[in-house]
Amino acid sequence: MVQGLPARPVELFRAVLPELTERGAGALLMTTGFTAAQPMPQLSGPGPVMAAARNYVYSLNAELAGTGVYAGTLSIAALIIGSEQAEAADKAQEDVRAAGMEVPVVHPDELAEHYWDMYTRRDRVEQVHPAAAAV
């Protein structure tokens, strides 16, 4: 959370959007888990909430066309190295592998590269990482 700003994406975007549109430049980038795009069992709590935020970014991106302001989302279909979730999932990961499944793990630097690419190219509303998850 940015100091003094709300934690929910819609509220945060609304707080900074007037300044960005006045300047005619900037970007609003959001992160969701892949369950925002692809519902998954055992994740019915966060998935629909992220899906609503994802929908908002898609709409906002279209509304901002031609203003110089970009809105996009990175949907992550993996555990992030060094995150609390990745550490908590370490034990569960052993059980998942034993069942013949694999949960991808990504380095935060990979995600930073995607954010930079989205910011500079502005050619898509959403990037899924790893891309194989989107197939």
Order of alpha helices (4+ residues) and beta strands (2+ residues): alpha-beta-alpha-beta-beta-alpha-beta-alpha-beta
